[in-house]
Amino acid sequence: MFADHDAYIAKAPEDLRPLLVRLRSQLSRALPDAEEVIAYKMPGFRIGQSIIAGYAAFSKQCGLYLSPSAIKSYADDIAAAGLKATKTGITFSPSRPIPDGLVEKLALASRKDRNL
């Protein structure tokens, strides 16, 4: 188990670390009142008892996890960026990063979905 976001990022594959650092920064700016936590064995941002966003690193890609309605609301933007999405997650990689501005939109939509 990881103690915090820094420890998680340090253990991620080296080529994915810059993506995780950037994503963490974007989420921190979009959710300034959120607490950084480790939940479900991955870094997340929590307000009250609700996880608004989480992220993870795998061997060749990363994932951003949000509310289903946030992903649905921005499905066209996600597809236009050439990213793959499931009901609750978006995968991205060094060759296909999440475009600037989209992380903030997704985080705010996920927050709104949780009525926070």
Biopython code that builds the backbone (N, CA, C, O; Angstrom):
import numpy as np
from Bio.PDB.StructureBuilder import StructureBuilder

atoms = [
    (1, "MET", "N", (0.847, -1.187, 0.000)),
    (1, "MET", "CA", (0.000, 0.000, 0.000)),
    (1, "MET", "C", (0.887, 1.243, 0.000)),
    (1, "MET", "O", (1.984, 1.239, 0.558)),
    (2, "PHE", "N", (0.411, 2.269, -0.613)),
    (2, "PHE", "CA", (1.176, 3.503, -0.739)),
    (2, "PHE", "C", (0.737, 4.494, 0.325)),
    (2, "PHE", "O", (-0.443, 4.576, 0.666)),
    (3, "ALA", "N", (1.700, 5.244, 0.846)),
    (3, "ALA", "CA", (1.412, 6.211, 1.898)),
    (3, "ALA", "C", (0.743, 7.464, 1.359)),
    (3, "ALA", "O", (-0.103, 8.059, 2.027)),
    (4, "ASP", "N", (1.122, 7.866, 0.145)),
    (4, "ASP", "CA", (0.587, 9.108, -0.408)),
    (4, "ASP", "C", (0.795, 9.140, -1.919)),
    (4, "ASP", "O", (1.325, 8.193, -2.502)),
    (5, "HIS", "N", (0.376, 10.227, -2.543)),
    (5, "HIS", "CA", (0.493, 10.371, -3.991)),
    (5, "HIS", "C", (1.956, 10.333, -4.437)),
    (5, "HIS", "O", (2.276, 9.716, -5.453)),
    (6, "ASP", "N", (2.841, 10.985, -3.688)),
    (6, "ASP", "CA", (4.257, 10.993, -4.062)),
    (6, "ASP", "C", (4.824, 9.580, -4.126)),
    (6, "ASP", "O", (5.539, 9.240, -5.068)),
    (7, "ALA", "N", (4.512, 8.765, -3.140)),
    (7, "ALA", "CA", (5.010, 7.391, -3.106)),
    (7, "ALA", "C", (4.444, 6.578, -4.267)),
    (7, "ALA", "O", (5.156, 5.775, -4.870)),
    (8, "TYR", "N", (3.173, 6.783, -4.577)),
    (8, "TYR", "CA", (2.546, 6.071, -5.692)),
    (8, "TYR", "C", (3.247, 6.438, -7.002)),
    (8, "TYR", "O", (3.621, 5.557, -7.777)),
    (9, "ILE", "N", (3.422, 7.720, -7.242)),
    (9, "ILE", "CA", (4.037, 8.180, -8.492)),
    (9, "ILE", "C", (5.476, 7.672, -8.592)),
    (9, "ILE", "O", (5.920, 7.294, -9.676)),
    (10, "ALA", "N", (6.204, 7.658, -7.482)),
    (10, "ALA", "CA", (7.589, 7.191, -7.484)),
    (10, "ALA", "C", (7.707, 5.728, -7.895)),
    (10, "ALA", "O", (8.728, 5.327, -8.453)),
    (11, "LYS", "N", (6.682, 4.928, -7.631)),
    (11, "LYS", "CA", (6.702, 3.504, -7.965)),
    (11, "LYS", "C", (6.129, 3.209, -9.351)),
    (11, "LYS", "O", (6.206, 2.074, -9.821)),
    (12, "ALA", "N", (5.557, 4.211, -10.006)),
    (12, "ALA", "CA", (4.976, 4.024, -11.340)),
    (12, "ALA", "C", (6.093, 3.849, -12.370)),
    (12, "ALA", "O", (7.226, 4.267, -12.131)),
    (13, "PRO", "N", (5.783, 3.237, -13.508)),
    (13, "PRO", "CA", (6.789, 3.143, -14.570)),
    (13, "PRO", "C", (7.355, 4.527, -14.904)),
    (13, "PRO", "O", (6.611, 5.505, -14.987)),
    (14, "GLU", "N", (8.646, 4.598, -15.091)),
    (14, "GLU", "CA", (9.339, 5.875, -15.246)),
    (14, "GLU", "C", (8.749, 6.743, -16.350)),
    (14, "GLU", "O", (8.627, 7.956, -16.180)),
    (15, "ASP", "N", (8.384, 6.143, -17.474)),
    (15, "ASP", "CA", (7.874, 6.944, -18.591)),
    (15, "ASP", "C", (6.475, 7.497, -18.342)),
    (15, "ASP", "O", (6.033, 8.401, -19.050)),
    (16, "LEU", "N", (5.773, 6.961, -17.339)),
    (16, "LEU", "CA", (4.428, 7.439, -17.015)),
    (16, "LEU", "C", (4.423, 8.495, -15.913)),
    (16, "LEU", "O", (3.437, 9.212, -15.746)),
    (17, "ARG", "N", (5.499, 8.592, -15.175)),
    (17, "ARG", "CA", (5.543, 9.528, -14.047)),
    (17, "ARG", "C", (5.226, 10.973, -14.431)),
    (17, "ARG", "O", (4.450, 11.624, -13.731)),
    (18, "PRO", "N", (5.803, 11.503, -15.528)),
    (18, "PRO", "CA", (5.463, 12.892, -15.877)),
    (18, "PRO", "C", (3.961, 13.090, -16.132)),
    (18, "PRO", "O", (3.412, 14.139, -15.795)),
    (19, "LEU", "N", (3.307, 12.105, -16.716)),
    (19, "LEU", "CA", (1.862, 12.194, -16.931)),
    (19, "LEU", "C", (1.110, 12.254, -15.606)),
    (19, "LEU", "O", (0.163, 13.025, -15.448)),
    (20, "LEU", "N", (1.548, 11.428, -14.658)),
    (20, "LEU", "CA", (0.886, 11.401, -13.353)),
    (20, "LEU", "C", (1.105, 12.699, -12.583)),
    (20, "LEU", "O", (0.188, 13.203, -11.935)),
    (21, "VAL", "N", (2.305, 13.231, -12.655)),
    (21, "VAL", "CA", (2.604, 14.507, -11.987)),
    (21, "VAL", "C", (1.727, 15.609, -12.576)),
    (21, "VAL", "O", (1.152, 16.414, -11.843)),
    (22, "ARG", "N", (1.632, 15.638, -13.885)),
    (22, "ARG", "CA", (0.817, 16.653, -14.565)),
    (22, "ARG", "C", (-0.663, 16.493, -14.205)),
    (22, "ARG", "O", (-1.346, 17.474, -13.908)),
    (23, "LEU", "N", (-1.148, 15.255, -14.234)),
    (23, "LEU", "CA", (-2.552, 14.993, -13.905)),
    (23, "LEU", "C", (-2.852, 15.393, -12.467)),
    (23, "LEU", "O", (-3.876, 16.022, -12.197)),
    (24, "ARG", "N", (-1.978, 15.037, -11.557)),
    (24, "ARG", "CA", (-2.159, 15.403, -10.151)),
    (24, "ARG", "C", (-2.264, 16.920, -9.996)),
    (24, "ARG", "O", (-3.124, 17.419, -9.269)),
    (25, "SER", "N", (-1.398, 17.632, -10.672)),
    (25, "SER", "CA", (-1.414, 19.091, -10.612)),
    (25, "SER", "C", (-2.723, 19.654, -11.172)),
    (25, "SER", "O", (-3.315, 20.560, -10.585)),
    (26, "GLN", "N", (-3.164, 19.125, -12.287)),
    (26, "GLN", "CA", (-4.414, 19.589, -12.893)),
    (26, "GLN", "C", (-5.606, 19.321, -11.974)),
    (26, "GLN", "O", (-6.479, 20.176, -11.819)),
    (27, "LEU", "N", (-5.641, 18.145, -11.373)),
    (27, "LEU", "CA", (-6.739, 17.813, -10.460)),
    (27, "LEU", "C", (-6.689, 18.691, -9.211)),
    (27, "LEU", "O", (-7.730, 19.119, -8.712)),
    (28, "SER", "N", (-5.493, 18.957, -8.710)),
    (28, "SER", "CA", (-5.350, 19.825, -7.535)),
    (28, "SER", "C", (-5.876, 21.227, -7.814)),
    (28, "SER", "O", (-6.537, 21.831, -6.969)),
    (29, "ARG", "N", (-5.577, 21.741, -9.011)),
    (29, "ARG", "CA", (-6.066, 23.079, -9.377)),
    (29, "ARG", "C", (-7.584, 23.079, -9.569)),
    (29, "ARG", "O", (-8.261, 24.028, -9.175)),
    (30, "ALA", "N", (-8.111, 22.025, -10.168)),
    (30, "ALA", "CA", (-9.556, 21.964, -10.435)),
    (30, "ALA", "C", (-10.360, 21.721, -9.161)),
    (30, "ALA", "O", (-11.517, 22.130, -9.064)),
    (31, "LEU", "N", (-9.745, 21.055, -8.188)),
    (31, "LEU", "CA", (-10.428, 20.691, -6.941)),
    (31, "LEU", "C", (-9.617, 21.185, -5.735)),
    (31, "LEU", "O", (-9.136, 20.376, -4.942)),
    (32, "PRO", "N", (-9.466, 22.501, -5.594)),
    (32, "PRO", "CA", (-8.567, 23.032, -4.561)),
    (32, "PRO", "C", (-8.968, 22.681, -3.125)),
    (32, "PRO", "O", (-8.118, 22.685, -2.235)),
    (33, "ASP", "N", (-10.227, 22.385, -2.890)),
    (33, "ASP", "CA", (-10.668, 22.045, -1.541)),
    (33, "ASP", "C", (-10.715, 20.536, -1.297)),
    (33, "ASP", "O", (-11.169, 20.088, -0.244)),
    (34, "ALA", "N", (-10.250, 19.760, -2.263)),
    (34, "ALA", "CA", (-10.246, 18.305, -2.107)),
    (34, "ALA", "C", (-9.013, 17.852, -1.336)),
    (34, "ALA", "O", (-7.953, 18.476, -1.388)),
    (35, "GLU", "N", (-9.187, 16.768, -0.635)),
    (35, "GLU", "CA", (-8.098, 16.146, 0.118)),
    (35, "GLU", "C", (-7.480, 15.051, -0.739)),
    (35, "GLU", "O", (-8.201, 14.246, -1.329)),
    (36, "GLU", "N", (-6.161, 15.012, -0.813)),
    (36, "GLU", "CA", (-5.478, 13.932, -1.507)),
    (36, "GLU", "C", (-5.508, 12.699, -0.610)),
    (36, "GLU", "O", (-5.129, 12.759, 0.560)),
    (37, "VAL", "N", (-5.963, 11.582, -1.172)),
    (37, "VAL", "CA", (-6.055, 10.335, -0.418)),
    (37, "VAL", "C", (-5.568, 9.179, -1.280)),
    (37, "VAL", "O", (-5.436, 9.299, -2.498)),
    (38, "ILE", "N", (-5.310, 8.076, -0.632)),
    (38, "ILE", "CA", (-5.118, 6.810, -1.329)),
    (38, "ILE", "C", (-6.376, 6.002, -1.018)),
    (38, "ILE", "O", (-6.665, 5.694, 0.138)),
    (39, "ALA", "N", (-7.110, 5.670, -2.062)),
    (39, "ALA", "CA", (-8.351, 4.900, -1.920)),
    (39, "ALA", "C", (-8.397, 3.865, -3.038)),
    (39, "ALA", "O", (-8.009, 4.149, -4.171)),
    (40, "TYR", "N", (-8.862, 2.695, -2.724)),
    (40, "TYR", "CA", (-8.904, 1.612, -3.720)),
    (40, "TYR", "C", (-7.511, 1.346, -4.298)),
    (40, "TYR", "O", (-7.376, 0.998, -5.471)),
    (41, "LYS", "N", (-6.485, 1.513, -3.470)),
    (41, "LYS", "CA", (-5.080, 1.281, -3.818)),
    (41, "LYS", "C", (-4.562, 2.217, -4.904)),
    (41, "LYS", "O", (-3.608, 1.884, -5.609)),
    (42, "MET", "N", (-5.192, 3.398, -5.043)),
    (42, "MET", "CA", (-4.708, 4.379, -6.008)),
    (42, "MET", "C", (-4.938, 5.788, -5.474)),
    (42, "MET", "O", (-5.759, 5.987, -4.578)),
    (43, "PRO", "N", (-4.221, 6.763, -6.018)),
    (43, "PRO", "CA", (-4.401, 8.148, -5.590)),
    (43, "PRO", "C", (-5.778, 8.670, -5.974)),
    (43, "PRO", "O", (-6.300, 8.367, -7.047)),
    (44, "GLY", "N", (-6.352, 9.458, -5.076)),
    (44, "GLY", "CA", (-7.652, 10.048, -5.357)),
    (44, "GLY", "C", (-7.792, 11.406, -4.702)),
    (44, "GLY", "O", (-6.968, 11.819, -3.886)),
    (45, "PHE", "N", (-8.847, 12.081, -5.078)),
    (45, "PHE", "CA", (-9.192, 13.389, -4.515)),
    (45, "PHE", "C", (-10.573, 13.276, -3.907)),
    (45, "PHE", "O", (-11.537, 12.932, -4.591)),
    (46, "ARG", "N", (-10.666, 13.568, -2.620)),
    (46, "ARG", "CA", (-11.908, 13.365, -1.876)),
    (46, "ARG", "C", (-12.400, 14.687, -1.303)),
    (46, "ARG", "O", (-11.623, 15.502, -0.807)),
    (47, "ILE", "N", (-13.702, 14.873, -1.386)),
    (47, "ILE", "CA", (-14.371, 15.978, -0.712)),
    (47, "ILE", "C", (-15.429, 15.333, 0.166)),
    (47, "ILE", "O", (-16.306, 14.618, -0.320)),
    (48, "GLY", "N", (-15.336, 15.594, 1.470)),
    (48, "GLY", "CA", (-16.227, 14.911, 2.398)),
    (48, "GLY", "C", (-15.952, 13.419, 2.333)),
    (48, "GLY", "O", (-14.815, 12.984, 2.511)),
    (49, "GLN", "N", (-16.976, 12.648, 2.082)),
    (49, "GLN", "CA", (-16.820, 11.196, 1.978)),
    (49, "GLN", "C", (-16.793, 10.707, 0.534)),
    (49, "GLN", "O", (-16.747, 9.501, 0.289)),
    (50, "SER", "N", (-16.820, 11.636, -0.426)),
    (50, "SER", "CA", (-16.898, 11.264, -1.842)),
    (50, "SER", "C", (-15.563, 11.397, -2.555)),
    (50, "SER", "O", (-14.902, 12.432, -2.474)),
    (51, "ILE", "N", (-15.179, 10.345, -3.248)),
    (51, "ILE", "CA", (-14.023, 10.409, -4.126)),
    (51, "ILE", "C", (-14.503, 11.058, -5.422)),
    (51, "ILE", "O", (-15.392, 10.532, -6.091)),
    (52, "ILE", "N", (-13.925, 12.180, -5.769)),
    (52, "ILE", "CA", (-14.318, 12.919, -6.966)),
    (52, "ILE", "C", (-13.561, 12.400, -8.185)),
    (52, "ILE", "O", (-14.134, 12.265, -9.266)),
    (53, "ALA", "N", (-12.281, 12.111, -8.010)),
    (53, "ALA", "CA", (-11.439, 11.630, -9.102)),
    (53, "ALA", "C", (-10.329, 10.770, -8.528)),
    (53, "ALA", "O", (-9.869, 10.984, -7.406)),
    (54, "GLY", "N", (-9.911, 9.801, -9.312)),
    (54, "GLY", "CA", (-8.777, 8.961, -8.946)),
    (54, "GLY", "C", (-7.956, 8.684, -10.185)),
    (54, "GLY", "O", (-8.428, 8.861, -11.309)),
    (55, "TYR", "N", (-6.732, 8.253, -9.978)),
    (55, "TYR", "CA", (-5.898, 7.915, -11.130)),
    (55, "TYR", "C", (-5.007, 6.736, -10.792)),
    (55, "TYR", "O", (-4.777, 6.416, -9.626)),
    (56, "ALA", "N", (-4.511, 6.097, -11.846)),
    (56, "ALA", "CA", (-3.674, 4.925, -11.659)),
    (56, "ALA", "C", (-2.698, 4.794, -12.818)),
    (56, "ALA", "O", (-2.937, 5.307, -13.911)),
    (57, "ALA", "N", (-1.595, 4.101, -12.563)),
    (57, "ALA", "CA", (-0.614, 3.787, -13.593)),
    (57, "ALA", "C", (-0.585, 2.277, -13.773)),
    (57, "ALA", "O", (-0.689, 1.515, -12.812)),
    (58, "PHE", "N", (-0.443, 1.873, -14.994)),
    (58, "PHE", "CA", (-0.302, 0.465, -15.332)),
    (58, "PHE", "C", (1.035, 0.303, -16.050)),
    (58, "PHE", "O", (1.867, 1.207, -15.972)),
    (59, "SER", "N", (1.271, -0.782, -16.729)),
    (59, "SER", "CA", (2.580, -0.979, -17.350)),
    (59, "SER", "C", (2.825, -0.052, -18.539)),
    (59, "SER", "O", (3.955, 0.392, -18.741)),
    (60, "LYS", "N", (1.793, 0.250, -19.331)),
    (60, "LYS", "CA", (1.999, 1.054, -20.537)),
    (60, "LYS", "C", (1.064, 2.243, -20.657)),
    (60, "LYS", "O", (1.174, 3.028, -21.599)),
    (61, "GLN", "N", (0.148, 2.385, -19.717)),
    (61, "GLN", "CA", (-0.824, 3.476, -19.792)),
    (61, "GLN", "C", (-1.279, 3.867, -18.400)),
    (61, "GLN", "O", (-0.971, 3.201, -17.411)),
    (62, "CYS", "N", (-2.022, 4.965, -18.346)),
    (62, "CYS", "CA", (-2.592, 5.458, -17.096)),
    (62, "CYS", "C", (-4.107, 5.498, -17.238)),
    (62, "CYS", "O", (-4.644, 5.431, -18.343)),
    (63, "GLY", "N", (-4.780, 5.608, -16.108)),
    (63, "GLY", "CA", (-6.225, 5.742, -16.110)),
    (63, "GLY", "C", (-6.645, 6.885, -15.205)),
    (63, "GLY", "O", (-6.045, 7.122, -14.157)),
    (64, "LEU", "N", (-7.684, 7.588, -15.626)),
    (64, "LEU", "CA", (-8.322, 8.629, -14.828)),
    (64, "LEU", "C", (-9.731, 8.162, -14.569)),
    (64, "LEU", "O", (-10.442, 7.808, -15.509)),
    (65, "TYR", "N", (-10.160, 8.149, -13.309)),
    (65, "TYR", "CA", (-11.450, 7.594, -12.921)),
    (65, "TYR", "C", (-12.330, 8.672, -12.310)),
    (65, "TYR", "O", (-11.929, 9.381, -11.387)),
    (66, "LEU", "N", (-13.547, 8.780, -12.851)),
    (66, "LEU", "CA", (-14.482, 9.846, -12.496)),
    (66, "LEU", "C", (-15.893, 9.280, -12.450)),
    (66, "LEU", "O", (-16.096, 8.082, -12.648)),
    (67, "SER", "N", (-16.858, 10.141, -12.190)),
    (67, "SER", "CA", (-18.246, 9.696, -12.213)),
    (67, "SER", "C", (-18.656, 9.372, -13.646)),
    (67, "SER", "O", (-18.169, 9.998, -14.587)),
    (68, "PRO", "N", (-19.547, 8.401, -13.817)),
    (68, "PRO", "CA", (-20.017, 8.056, -15.167)),
    (68, "PRO", "C", (-20.610, 9.239, -15.923)),
    (68, "PRO", "O", (-20.403, 9.367, -17.130)),
    (69, "SER", "N", (-21.342, 10.100, -15.232)),
    (69, "SER", "CA", (-21.956, 11.224, -15.947)),
    (69, "SER", "C", (-20.920, 12.231, -16.434)),
    (69, "SER", "O", (-21.131, 12.883, -17.457)),
    (70, "ALA", "N", (-19.805, 12.369, -15.720)),
    (70, "ALA", "CA", (-18.738, 13.268, -16.176)),
    (70, "ALA", "C", (-18.158, 12.760, -17.490)),
    (70, "ALA", "O", (-17.936, 13.531, -18.423)),
    (71, "ILE", "N", (-17.917, 11.470, -17.550)),
    (71, "ILE", "CA", (-17.369, 10.885, -18.780)),
    (71, "ILE", "C", (-18.389, 10.988, -19.910)),
    (71, "ILE", "O", (-18.034, 11.313, -21.043)),
    (72, "LYS", "N", (-19.629, 10.717, -19.608)),
    (72, "LYS", "CA", (-20.673, 10.807, -20.623)),
    (72, "LYS", "C", (-20.819, 12.239, -21.138)),
    (72, "LYS", "O", (-21.008, 12.450, -22.336)),
    (73, "SER", "N", (-20.734, 13.220, -20.245)),
    (73, "SER", "CA", (-20.875, 14.629, -20.627)),
    (73, "SER", "C", (-19.796, 15.080, -21.605)),
    (73, "SER", "O", (-20.037, 15.945, -22.447)),
    (74, "TYR", "N", (-18.627, 14.503, -21.496)),
    (74, "TYR", "CA", (-17.504, 14.907, -22.343)),
    (74, "TYR", "C", (-17.051, 13.797, -23.279)),
    (74, "TYR", "O", (-15.891, 13.768, -23.691)),
    (75, "ALA", "N", (-17.950, 12.887, -23.618)),
    (75, "ALA", "CA", (-17.623, 11.759, -24.491)),
    (75, "ALA", "C", (-17.077, 12.214, -25.843)),
    (75, "ALA", "O", (-16.139, 11.612, -26.366)),
    (76, "ASP", "N", (-17.650, 13.259, -26.403)),
    (76, "ASP", "CA", (-17.179, 13.747, -27.704)),
    (76, "ASP", "C", (-15.752, 14.290, -27.610)),
    (76, "ASP", "O", (-14.936, 14.036, -28.497)),
    (77, "ASP", "N", (-15.446, 15.028, -26.554)),
    (77, "ASP", "CA", (-14.089, 15.560, -26.363)),
    (77, "ASP", "C", (-13.087, 14.423, -26.140)),
    (77, "ASP", "O", (-11.967, 14.467, -26.649)),
    (78, "ILE", "N", (-13.489, 13.428, -25.391)),
    (78, "ILE", "CA", (-12.626, 12.277, -25.117)),
    (78, "ILE", "C", (-12.324, 11.541, -26.423)),
    (78, "ILE", "O", (-11.173, 11.212, -26.710)),
    (79, "ALA", "N", (-13.366, 11.289, -27.205)),
    (79, "ALA", "CA", (-13.191, 10.598, -28.488)),
    (79, "ALA", "C", (-12.362, 11.426, -29.462)),
    (79, "ALA", "O", (-11.525, 10.881, -30.182)),
    (80, "ALA", "N", (-12.587, 12.745, -29.489)),
    (80, "ALA", "CA", (-11.838, 13.623, -30.397)),
    (80, "ALA", "C", (-10.346, 13.612, -30.079)),
    (80, "ALA", "O", (-9.517, 13.824, -30.965)),
    (81, "ALA", "N", (-10.006, 13.365, -28.818)),
    (81, "ALA", "CA", (-8.602, 13.301, -28.406)),
    (81, "ALA", "C", (-7.989, 11.929, -28.692)),
    (81, "ALA", "O", (-6.799, 11.711, -28.460)),
    (82, "GLY", "N", (-8.810, 11.011, -29.197)),
    (82, "GLY", "CA", (-8.319, 9.673, -29.498)),
    (82, "GLY", "C", (-8.123, 8.810, -28.273)),
    (82, "GLY", "O", (-7.347, 7.854, -28.297)),
    (83, "LEU", "N", (-8.829, 9.145, -27.189)),
    (83, "LEU", "CA", (-8.710, 8.403, -25.937)),
    (83, "LEU", "C", (-9.813, 7.371, -25.825)),
    (83, "LEU", "O", (-10.896, 7.539, -26.387)),
    (84, "LYS", "N", (-9.534, 6.311, -25.102)),
    (84, "LYS", "CA", (-10.526, 5.276, -24.850)),
    (84, "LYS", "C", (-11.172, 5.529, -23.496)),
    (84, "LYS", "O", (-10.501, 5.885, -22.528)),
    (85, "ALA", "N", (-12.473, 5.340, -23.445)),
    (85, "ALA", "CA", (-13.192, 5.537, -22.190)),
    (85, "ALA", "C", (-14.110, 4.354, -21.924)),
    (85, "ALA", "O", (-14.663, 3.743, -22.839)),
    (86, "THR", "N", (-14.249, 4.059, -20.650)),
    (86, "THR", "CA", (-15.257, 3.111, -20.190)),
    (86, "THR", "C", (-16.296, 3.946, -19.447)),
    (86, "THR", "O", (-16.259, 5.175, -19.499)),
    (87, "LYS", "N", (-17.197, 3.300, -18.775)),
    (87, "LYS", "CA", (-18.232, 4.012, -18.029)),
    (87, "LYS", "C", (-17.630, 4.928, -16.966)),
    (87, "LYS", "O", (-18.149, 6.017, -16.719)),
    (88, "THR", "N", (-16.544, 4.495, -16.338)),
    (88, "THR", "CA", (-15.978, 5.268, -15.226)),
    (88, "THR", "C", (-14.515, 5.664, -15.392)),
    (88, "THR", "O", (-13.937, 6.258, -14.482)),
    (89, "GLY", "N", (-13.906, 5.352, -16.526)),
    (89, "GLY", "CA", (-12.491, 5.655, -16.667)),
    (89, "GLY", "C", (-12.064, 6.016, -18.073)),
    (89, "GLY", "O", (-12.734, 5.699, -19.055)),
    (90, "ILE", "N", (-10.926, 6.691, -18.139)),
    (90, "ILE", "CA", (-10.320, 7.097, -19.401)),
    (90, "ILE", "C", (-8.875, 6.636, -19.365)),
    (90, "ILE", "O", (-8.176, 6.879, -18.381)),
    (91, "THR", "N", (-8.416, 5.976, -20.418)),
    (91, "THR", "CA", (-7.016, 5.587, -20.478)),
    (91, "THR", "C", (-6.251, 6.582, -21.335)),
    (91, "THR", "O", (-6.760, 7.098, -22.331)),
    (92, "PHE", "N", (-5.014, 6.839, -20.922)),
    (92, "PHE", "CA", (-4.145, 7.756, -21.646)),
    (92, "PHE", "C", (-2.698, 7.298, -21.486)),
    (92, "PHE", "O", (-2.377, 6.494, -20.611)),
    (93, "SER", "N", (-1.844, 7.824, -22.341)),
    (93, "SER", "CA", (-0.440, 7.397, -22.354)),
    (93, "SER", "C", (0.431, 8.556, -22.826)),
    (93, "SER", "O", (-0.088, 9.599, -23.224)),
    (94, "PRO", "N", (1.749, 8.380, -22.784)),
    (94, "PRO", "CA", (2.614, 9.450, -23.284)),
    (94, "PRO", "C", (2.306, 9.821, -24.740)),
    (94, "PRO", "O", (2.412, 10.988, -25.117)),
    (95, "SER", "N", (1.931, 8.846, -25.546)),
    (95, "SER", "CA", (1.622, 9.145, -26.949)),
    (95, "SER", "C", (0.212, 9.697, -27.139)),
    (95, "SER", "O", (-0.082, 10.294, -28.174)),
    (96, "ARG", "N", (-0.660, 9.504, -26.155)),
    (96, "ARG", "CA", (-2.030, 10.030, -26.197)),
    (96, "ARG", "C", (-2.397, 10.599, -24.829)),
    (96, "ARG", "O", (-3.163, 9.985, -24.086)),
    (97, "PRO", "N", (-1.853, 11.773, -24.493)),
    (97, "PRO", "CA", (-2.188, 12.394, -23.200)),
    (97, "PRO", "C", (-3.581, 13.023, -23.233)),
    (97, "PRO", "O", (-4.154, 13.234, -24.302)),
    (98, "ILE", "N", (-4.103, 13.313, -22.075)),
    (98, "ILE", "CA", (-5.382, 14.022, -21.983)),
    (98, "ILE", "C", (-5.110, 15.489, -22.328)),
    (98, "ILE", "O", (-4.210, 16.097, -21.749)),
    (99, "PRO", "N", (-5.868, 16.063, -23.257)),
    (99, "PRO", "CA", (-5.633, 17.457, -23.653)),
    (99, "PRO", "C", (-5.794, 18.439, -22.483)),
    (99, "PRO", "O", (-6.571, 18.217, -21.554)),
    (100, "ASP", "N", (-5.030, 19.523, -22.569)),
    (100, "ASP", "CA", (-5.150, 20.590, -21.577)),
    (100, "ASP", "C", (-6.607, 21.046, -21.495)),
    (100, "ASP", "O", (-7.290, 21.159, -22.513)),
    (101, "GLY", "N", (-7.061, 21.297, -20.311)),
    (101, "GLY", "CA", (-8.423, 21.781, -20.101)),
    (101, "GLY", "C", (-9.453, 20.686, -19.908)),
    (101, "GLY", "O", (-10.455, 20.899, -19.224)),
    (102, "LEU", "N", (-9.232, 19.520, -20.493)),
    (102, "LEU", "CA", (-10.229, 18.452, -20.369)),
    (102, "LEU", "C", (-10.262, 17.869, -18.962)),
    (102, "LEU", "O", (-11.333, 17.515, -18.469)),
    (103, "VAL", "N", (-9.115, 17.763, -18.313)),
    (103, "VAL", "CA", (-9.082, 17.231, -16.944)),
    (103, "VAL", "C", (-9.929, 18.102, -16.025)),
    (103, "VAL", "O", (-10.715, 17.593, -15.226)),
    (104, "GLU", "N", (-9.766, 19.411, -16.142)),
    (104, "GLU", "CA", (-10.538, 20.325, -15.295)),
    (104, "GLU", "C", (-12.038, 20.168, -15.547)),
    (104, "GLU", "O", (-12.821, 20.085, -14.601)),
    (105, "LYS", "N", (-12.435, 20.128, -16.803)),
    (105, "LYS", "CA", (-13.859, 19.962, -17.141)),
    (105, "LYS", "C", (-14.407, 18.666, -16.548)),
    (105, "LYS", "O", (-15.498, 18.647, -15.976)),
    (106, "LEU", "N", (-13.646, 17.592, -16.688)),
    (106, "LEU", "CA", (-14.079, 16.292, -16.176)),
    (106, "LEU", "C", (-14.172, 16.296, -14.653)),
    (106, "LEU", "O", (-15.140, 15.790, -14.085)),
    (107, "ALA", "N", (-13.164, 16.867, -13.992)),
    (107, "ALA", "CA", (-13.159, 16.907, -12.525)),
    (107, "ALA", "C", (-14.339, 17.721, -11.999)),
    (107, "ALA", "O", (-15.005, 17.313, -11.047)),
    (108, "LEU", "N", (-14.593, 18.860, -12.613)),
    (108, "LEU", "CA", (-15.715, 19.692, -12.167)),
    (108, "LEU", "C", (-17.056, 19.021, -12.431)),
    (108, "LEU", "O", (-17.983, 19.153, -11.632)),
    (109, "ALA", "N", (-17.166, 18.303, -13.543)),
    (109, "ALA", "CA", (-18.403, 17.578, -13.833)),
    (109, "ALA", "C", (-18.599, 16.428, -12.845)),
    (109, "ALA", "O", (-19.722, 16.159, -12.419)),
    (110, "SER", "N", (-17.517, 15.754, -12.482)),
    (110, "SER", "CA", (-17.599, 14.664, -11.507)),
    (110, "SER", "C", (-18.010, 15.206, -10.141)),
    (110, "SER", "O", (-18.802, 14.588, -9.429)),
    (111, "ARG", "N", (-17.466, 16.360, -9.785)),
    (111, "ARG", "CA", (-17.833, 17.010, -8.516)),
    (111, "ARG", "C", (-19.317, 17.383, -8.524)),
    (111, "ARG", "O", (-20.033, 17.119, -7.558)),
    (112, "LYS", "N", (-19.768, 17.988, -9.602)),
    (112, "LYS", "CA", (-21.170, 18.390, -9.726)),
    (112, "LYS", "C", (-22.103, 17.181, -9.639)),
    (112, "LYS", "O", (-23.176, 17.252, -9.040)),
    (113, "ASP", "N", (-21.677, 16.075, -10.247)),
    (113, "ASP", "CA", (-22.470, 14.848, -10.206)),
    (113, "ASP", "C", (-22.675, 14.362, -8.772)),
    (113, "ASP", "O", (-23.691, 13.738, -8.463)),
    (114, "ARG", "N", (-21.723, 14.645, -7.912)),
    (114, "ARG", "CA", (-21.813, 14.215, -6.514)),
    (114, "ARG", "C", (-22.420, 15.319, -5.628)),
    (114, "ARG", "O", (-22.416, 15.218, -4.401)),
    (115, "ASN", "N", (-22.936, 16.364, -6.274)),
    (115, "ASN", "CA", (-23.603, 17.471, -5.573)),
    (115, "ASN", "C", (-22.697, 18.147, -4.548)),
    (115, "ASN", "O", (-23.129, 18.469, -3.442)),
    (116, "LEU", "N", (-21.439, 18.359, -4.925)),
    (116, "LEU", "CA", (-20.481, 19.000, -4.013)),
    (116, "LEU", "C", (-19.991, 20.302, -4.581)),
    (116, "LEU", "O", (-19.179, 20.982, -3.953)),
]
sb = StructureBuilder()
sb.init_structure("model")
sb.init_model(0)
sb.init_chain("A")
sb.init_seg("    ")
for serial, (resi, resn, name, xyz) in enumerate(atoms, 1):
    if name == "N":
        sb.init_residue(resn, " ", resi, " ")
    sb.init_atom(name, np.array(xyz, "f"), 0.0, 1.0, " ", f" {name:<3s}", serial, name[0])
structure = sb.get_structure()
